[in-house]
Amino acid sequence: MNQLRPAVVSLALLTLLTGGLYPLAVTAIAQVLFPWQANGSLIVQDGKTVGSVLIGQPFDDPKYFWTRLSATAAPGYNGAGSSGSNLGPLNDALTAAVQGRIDALKAVDPGNVLPIPVDLVTASGSGLDPHISPAAARYQVARVARMRGLPEGKVGELVARYTHGRQLGFLGEAVVEVVPLNLALDALAGPGPA
């Protein structure tokens, strides 16, 4: 009994502290200091949630910028199923997925002679990445401009607006936020020709 009572009291106190008070305190601090981020960095348009800047969405219409492939469980970009594909470079399924995306990119823009950036044909580590590299955006500018009847310069300006440099000036690489970019394109010129 001398050992059981302190063990039970310690378990109860630690459960209350780490399972109750600490999560409540962290949640309260996050809601006060970073409410938008704490609630999922949601993109709201006309009172309706249309996405998050943290999770990619499937875009395969040529009038939109395409994001990275999703490696999550069906449906793609499933936030509850975040994972990489775990397919090695010699795996036939990975080779087929990459070739399929290359074929799709060439089919919607056959005149594009630029090299296809790797992030347009592979999935990210989480399978949810909402960003592409500036090179991947540049690869798609002419196609999106043509499909929407916009000057390439105007589309390029939008890409620049949604391009973010390295974090703190030295961490990571520059990225383009695809979901807000595509929403801005729709707001600028409507959804474009069908």
C-alpha positions in Angstrom: 0.0 0.0 0.0 2.9 2.3 0.7 3.9 2.1 -3.0 0.5 1.9 -4.6 -0.9 5.1 -3.2 1.9 7.4 -4.5 1.8 5.6 -7.9 -2.0 6.2 -8.2 -1.7 9.8 -7.1 1.2 10.5 -9.5 -0.8 8.9 -12.3 -3.9 11.0 -11.6 -1.9 14.2 -11.3 0.2 13.6 -14.4 -3.0 12.6 -16.4 -4.7 15.8 -15.3 -1.6 17.9 -16.0 -0.5 16.4 -19.4 -3.9 15.2 -20.6 -6.0 18.1 -19.5 -4.3 21.3 -18.3 -1.4 21.4 -20.7 -3.5 20.9 -23.9 -6.0 23.4 -22.7 -3.3 26.0 -22.0 -1.6 25.4 -25.4 -5.0 25.6 -27.2 -5.9 28.8 -25.4 -2.6 30.5 -26.2 -2.8 29.4 -29.9 -6.3 30.8 -30.2 -5.3 34.1 -28.7 -2.0 34.6 -30.5 -2.5 32.7 -33.8 -6.2 32.1 -34.3 -6.1 31.7 -38.1 -3.2 29.2 -38.0 -4.7 27.4 -35.0 -8.0 26.8 -36.9 -6.3 25.3 -39.9 -5.3 28.3 -42.0 -8.6 28.1 -43.8 -9.4 30.0 -47.0 -12.9 31.5 -46.8 -14.6 33.0 -49.8 -18.1 34.5 -49.7 -18.6 32.9 -46.3 -17.8 29.4 -47.5 -14.6 27.5 -46.7 -12.9 26.6 -50.0 -9.7 25.1 -48.8 -6.6 25.6 -46.6 -3.2 27.1 -47.5 -1.8 24.0 -45.7 -3.4 21.2 -47.9 -3.2 20.9 -51.6 -6.2 20.3 -53.8 -6.5 18.4 -57.0 -6.3 20.6 -60.1 -6.3 19.0 -63.5 -8.1 21.5 -65.6 -5.6 23.3 -67.9 -6.9 26.7 -66.9 -5.5 26.2 -63.4 -2.1 25.8 -62.0 -1.5 22.2 -61.0 -0.1 21.2 -57.7 2.1 18.3 -56.7 0.6 14.8 -57.0 -1.0 13.4 -53.8 0.2 10.3 -52.2 -2.6 10.0 -49.7 -5.4 7.5 -49.6 -8.3 8.1 -51.9 -9.6 10.7 -52.4 -6.4 12.6 -53.0 -5.2 15.3 -50.7 -6.9 13.5 -47.8 -5.7 15.3 -44.6 -6.6 12.3 -42.5 -4.4 10.0 -44.6 -1.2 12.0 -44.8 1.7 9.9 -45.9 4.3 9.6 -48.6 4.1 6.9 -51.2 7.1 5.0 -49.9 7.8 3.9 -53.5 11.4 3.7 -54.4 13.0 5.0 -57.6 12.9 1.6 -59.3 9.3 0.8 -58.4 7.1 0.3 -61.4 4.1 2.1 -59.8 6.2 5.2 -59.2 7.5 5.1 -62.8 4.0 4.7 -64.1 2.7 7.6 -62.0 5.5 9.9 -63.1 5.1 9.0 -66.7 1.3 9.5 -66.5 1.8 13.0 -65.1 4.4 13.8 -67.8 2.0 12.6 -70.5 -0.9 14.7 -69.0 1.3 17.8 -68.8 2.4 17.4 -72.4 -1.1 16.7 -73.6 -2.5 20.0 -72.2 0.5 22.0 -73.4 2.1 20.2 -76.3 4.1 23.3 -77.4 5.9 23.7 -74.1 9.5 22.8 -74.5 10.7 23.8 -71.0 11.9 20.9 -68.9 9.2 19.6 -66.6 10.1 20.4 -62.9 10.3 17.3 -60.7 7.7 18.7 -58.3 5.0 18.5 -61.0 5.5 14.8 -61.4 6.1 13.5 -57.9 4.4 13.7 -54.5 5.7 15.4 -51.5 6.7 13.6 -48.3 3.3 14.3 -46.7 1.3 13.7 -49.9 -0.6 17.0 -49.1 1.9 19.7 -50.2 -0.1 22.8 -51.4 3.0 24.5 -52.9 5.0 24.2 -56.0 8.4 25.6 -56.9 8.6 28.9 -58.9 10.0 26.8 -61.8 6.9 24.6 -61.7 4.7 27.7 -61.8 6.8 29.3 -64.7 6.3 26.0 -66.6 2.6 26.5 -66.4 2.2 30.3 -67.0 1.8 30.2 -70.8 -0.8 27.4 -70.6 -2.9 29.1 -67.9 -2.7 32.5 -69.7 -3.7 31.0 -73.0 -6.6 29.0 -71.5 -7.9 32.1 -69.7 -7.3 34.6 -72.5 -5.0 36.6 -70.2 -1.6 38.2 -71.0 1.3 36.0 -69.7 2.6 39.1 -67.9 -0.6 39.4 -65.9 -0.5 35.7 -64.9 3.2 36.1 -64.1 2.4 39.0 -61.8 -0.1 36.8 -59.9 2.5 34.1 -59.6 4.9 36.6 -58.1 2.3 37.8 -55.6 1.8 34.2 -54.3 5.4 33.3 -54.3 7.1 33.3 -50.9 10.8 33.2 -50.3 12.7 31.1 -47.8 11.5 31.1 -44.3 13.6 33.5 -42.2 15.6 34.2 -45.3 17.6 30.9 -45.3 15.3 27.9 -44.5 13.8 25.8 -47.3 13.2 27.1 -50.8 10.9 29.6 -52.4 7.3 28.3 -53.0 4.2 29.3 -54.8 0.8 28.9 -53.0 -1.3 27.2 -55.6 -4.8 27.2 -54.0 -4.8 31.0 -53.4 -3.2 31.6 -56.8 -6.0 29.7 -58.6 -8.7 31.5 -56.5 -7.1 34.8 -57.5 -7.2 33.8 -61.2 -10.9 33.0 -60.9 -11.5 36.3 -59.2 -9.5 38.2 -61.9 -11.0 36.7 -65.0 -13.7 34.3 -63.9 -13.2 30.5 -64.4 -12.3 31.1 -68.1 -13.6 29.3 -71.1 -15.1 25.9 -70.5 
